[in-house]
Amino acid sequence: MNYTPSSIRARAWKNVGPFVFEAVSRCSGKTAYSDSDLYQSVSRLAAWVRASSNAPLTDAMFSPATIEAFIADGLPTYSAASRGNRRSILLRVSEEILGEKAARIRLVSLPSSNPSAPYTPAEVARLRRWADRSAAARRSQAQVLVALALGFGLSTREITELRRGDIAEDGDTVVVHVTSGRDRSVKVAGEWGSRLLESVTDLGDEDWVFCPKRRGGGKNMITNFVAGDSRAGLKPNAQRMRATWIVDRLEAGAPAIQLMRDSGVQSMEALNRFARFVDAA
């Protein structure tokens, strides 16, 4: 993988890059995380360790104590949820590289981040209209965005990395196979599945589902797409749409274990954060 971090200066990356590539290659395919996730986390850790000590990098960098210090001091602008995610990735790397030497320590609790508030039913109807009334050149992409987030509960990254070949029909249901980190298959029947299929009719299996003609990616792709719509009124937010999907499933009485699988979360705590919205949605 030809990886170059945007958050690390070229000179610093020259010093840590070879070590990062070697470390990620040792873990590739052995964790639940993609190589992209591994590179992002390991590269930030390596740059922080090198800047802190200016010493040669070794496997000792992956000790849980060093990782915990990095999470506390090396990610000042990250939310608690993002820091927790980075810590989980790095601890799995630690286990792979250090094995039994990766002695566990008591981890510092990170404060729970507040989940995005769901859209009301009236707002969901407005988002449907926003997609359906988009300019012709943008309409299918707007419909894909709304269908995948509101109908299938996909996150921003999952939407931007989905390809047409990841979508299939199974009788009356549409199945979306998510392969970007939180691997799972989400089955949906009814309107959202139909809307999604109608929007991807002309795409080949290897085409991106969202913005298929793009040359690159980036975490701000959806934000930039939405910002490119000059119309006034309510516009979609991917996090709020996913929150809406979760709350709708909770209100419908979806079994907790199945909802964990469909949403790709690893614990009941992640779902419990949305419980306060169930009666208010």
C-alpha positions in Angstrom: 0.0 0.0 0.0 1.4 3.4 -1.0 0.5 5.3 2.2 1.5 8.9 2.9 0.0 10.6 6.0 -1.4 14.1 5.6 -1.0 14.9 9.2 2.8 14.2 9.5 5.5 16.4 8.0 7.5 14.9 5.2 10.8 15.0 7.1 9.2 13.3 10.1 7.6 10.7 7.9 10.9 9.9 6.2 12.3 9.0 9.7 9.4 6.8 10.8 7.8 5.6 7.5 9.9 2.4 7.0 9.2 1.2 10.6 5.5 1.9 10.2 5.3 -0.1 6.9 7.1 -3.0 8.5 4.9 -3.0 11.6 1.7 -2.8 9.6 2.8 -5.6 7.2 3.3 -7.9 10.3 -0.4 -7.2 11.3 -2.1 -7.0 8.0 -5.0 -9.4 7.8 -4.6 -10.5 11.4 -7.0 -8.0 13.0 -10.5 -6.8 12.4 -9.1 -3.5 11.1 -8.2 -2.5 7.5 -4.6 -1.7 6.6 -5.7 1.9 6.2 -6.9 1.9 9.9 -3.6 0.4 10.9 -1.5 2.9 9.0 -3.3 5.9 10.3 -3.0 4.8 13.9 0.6 3.3 13.8 2.0 6.3 11.9 0.6 8.8 14.5 2.0 6.8 17.3 5.4 6.4 15.7 5.7 10.1 15.0 4.7 11.0 18.6 7.2 8.5 20.0 10.0 9.8 17.8 9.2 13.4 18.6 9.1 12.7 22.3 12.4 10.8 22.6 14.2 11.2 19.3 15.3 7.6 19.9 15.2 4.8 17.2 11.9 3.1 17.0 11.6 -0.5 18.3 8.8 -2.9 19.0 8.7 -1.6 22.5 6.8 1.4 21.1 3.7 -0.9 21.1 3.7 -1.5 24.8 0.3 -0.8 26.3 1.8 1.8 28.7 3.3 3.7 25.7 0.0 3.5 23.8 -1.9 4.8 26.8 0.5 7.8 27.1 0.0 8.5 23.5 -3.8 8.4 23.7 -3.6 10.8 26.7 -1.1 13.3 25.2 -0.7 12.7 21.5 -4.3 13.3 20.2 -5.3 16.6 21.8 -7.9 17.5 19.1 -9.6 14.1 18.9 -12.9 13.3 20.5 -13.2 10.7 23.2 -14.7 8.3 20.7 -11.9 8.8 18.2 -9.3 8.3 20.9 -11.0 5.2 22.0 -11.0 3.8 18.5 -7.3 4.6 18.0 -6.5 2.9 21.3 -8.4 -0.2 20.3 -6.5 -0.5 17.0 -3.1 0.0 18.6 -3.8 -2.5 21.4 -4.6 -5.1 18.8 -1.3 -4.2 17.0 0.4 -4.6 20.4 -1.0 -8.1 20.8 0.2 -9.1 17.3 3.7 -7.7 17.6 4.5 -8.3 21.3 2.5 -11.4 21.9 2.8 -12.4 25.6 5.0 -9.4 26.2 2.0 -7.1 25.7 1.2 -7.1 29.4 -2.1 -5.5 30.1 -2.5 -2.4 32.2 -5.5 -0.7 33.7 -6.8 1.5 31.0 -8.0 5.1 31.7 -11.7 5.5 31.1 -12.5 7.8 28.3 -15.7 9.9 28.6 -18.5 8.7 26.4 -19.2 11.0 23.5 -22.7 12.3 23.0 -24.4 10.6 20.1 -25.9 12.7 17.3 -29.6 13.5 17.7 -31.8 11.6 15.3 -34.0 13.3 12.7 -37.7 13.6 13.4 -40.2 11.8 10.9 -41.0 15.2 9.4 -37.3 15.9 8.9 -36.8 12.5 7.3 -39.5 13.4 4.8 -37.7 16.6 4.0 -34.5 14.7 3.4 -36.2 12.5 0.9 -37.4 15.6 -0.9 -33.9 17.1 -0.8 -32.6 14.0 -2.6 -35.4 13.6 -5.0 -35.3 17.3 -6.0 -31.6 17.6 -6.4 -30.1 18.7 -9.7 -30.1 15.9 -12.3 -26.3 15.6 -12.3 -26.4 15.1 -8.5 -29.7 13.3 -7.9 -28.6 9.7 -7.9 -25.7 10.4 -5.6 -28.1 12.3 -3.2 -30.5 9.4 -3.3 -27.7 6.9 -2.6 -26.5 9.0 0.4 -29.9 9.2 2.0 -30.8 5.6 1.3 -27.6 4.1 2.7 -27.6 6.3 5.8 -31.3 6.4 6.7 -32.2 3.0 5.3 -29.1 0.8 6.0 -27.4 2.7 8.9 -24.0 3.1 7.1 -21.4 5.5 8.4 -19.7 8.2 6.4 -16.7 6.0 5.6 -18.8 3.0 4.8 -20.8 5.0 2.3 -17.8 6.4 0.5 -16.1 3.0 0.2 -19.1 1.0 -1.0 -19.0 -0.4 -4.5 -21.8 -1.6 -6.7 -20.7 -5.2 -6.4 -21.3 -4.9 -2.6 -25.1 -4.6 -3.2 -27.2 -7.6 -4.0 -30.9 -8.6 -4.1 -32.2 -11.5 -2.0 -35.8 -12.1 -2.8 -37.7 -9.0 -1.6 -34.7 -7.7 0.3 -31.7 -5.7 -0.7 -28.4 -6.7 0.9 -25.5 -4.3 1.4 -22.2 -6.0 2.2 -20.0 -3.7 4.2 -16.3 -4.5 3.9 -14.6 -1.3 5.2 -13.6 -2.2 8.7 -16.8 -3.3 10.4 -17.6 -6.2 8.1 -21.2 -7.2 8.0 -24.3 -7.6 5.7 -27.3 -5.4 6.2 -30.6 -6.6 4.8 -33.5 -4.1 4.1 -36.9 -4.6 2.5 -39.2 -2.0 1.2 -38.7 1.6 0.2 -35.0 2.2 1.1 -33.9 -0.9 -0.8 -35.9 0.0 -3.8 -34.6 3.6 -3.8 -31.0 2.3 -3.5 -31.3 -0.1 -6.5 -32.9 2.5 -8.7 -30.0 4.8 -8.0 -27.2 2.3 -9.0 -28.8 0.7 -12.0 -26.2 2.0 -14.5 -23.1 1.2 -12.4 -20.6 -1.6 -12.9 -19.6 -3.9 -10.0 -16.3 -2.0 -9.4 -17.8 1.4 -9.5 -18.1 3.5 -6.4 -21.8 3.7 -5.3 -21.4 7.3 -4.0 -19.8 9.8 -6.5 -18.8 7.0 -9.0 -16.8 9.4 -11.3 -14.5 10.7 -8.5 -10.8 10.3 -8.8 -10.1 10.2 -5.0 -11.7 10.0 -1.6 -11.3 11.7 1.7 -13.2 11.9 4.9 -14.9 15.2 3.9 -16.3 13.8 0.7 -19.9 13.7 1.9 -19.6 17.1 3.7 -18.3 18.7 0.5 -21.0 17.1 -1.6 -23.8 18.4 0.6 -22.1 21.8 0.8 -22.2 22.0 -3.0 -26.0 22.2 -2.9 -26.9 25.8 -2.9 -30.6 25.3 -2.0 -31.8 26.6 1.4 -33.4 24.3 3.9 -32.6 21.1 5.8 -29.6 19.2 4.4 -28.4 15.7 5.4 -25.8 14.9 8.0 -24.5 11.3 7.8 -24.0 10.9 11.5 -27.5 12.1 12.3 -29.0 9.8 9.6 -27.2 6.8 11.0 -28.4 7.8 14.5 -32.0 8.0 13.1 -31.6 4.5 11.7 -30.4 3.1 15.1 -33.2 4.8 17.0 -35.8 3.6 14.6 -34.6 0.1 15.0 -34.6 0.4 18.8 -38.2 1.8 18.7 -39.2 -1.1 16.5 -38.0 -3.6 19.1 -35.1 -5.0 17.1 -33.2 -7.7 19.0 -30.1 -6.2 20.6 -27.6 -8.7 19.4 -29.0 -8.5 15.8 -28.9 -4.7 16.0 -25.2 -4.8 17.2 -24.4 -7.0 14.1 -26.3 -4.8 11.7 -24.8 -1.6 13.0 -21.3 -2.9 13.3 -20.8 -1.8 16.9 -18.9 -4.0 19.4 -20.8 -3.4 22.6 -24.3 -2.8 24.1 -22.9 0.5 25.6 -22.6 1.9 22.0 -26.3 1.3 21.5 -27.4 2.4 25.0 -26.2 5.9 24.3 -29.1 6.2 21.9 -31.8 5.0 24.4 -32.6 8.5 25.6 -33.8 9.4 22.1 -36.2 6.5 21.7 -39.2 8.2 23.3 -38.3 11.6 22.0 -37.8 10.6 18.3 
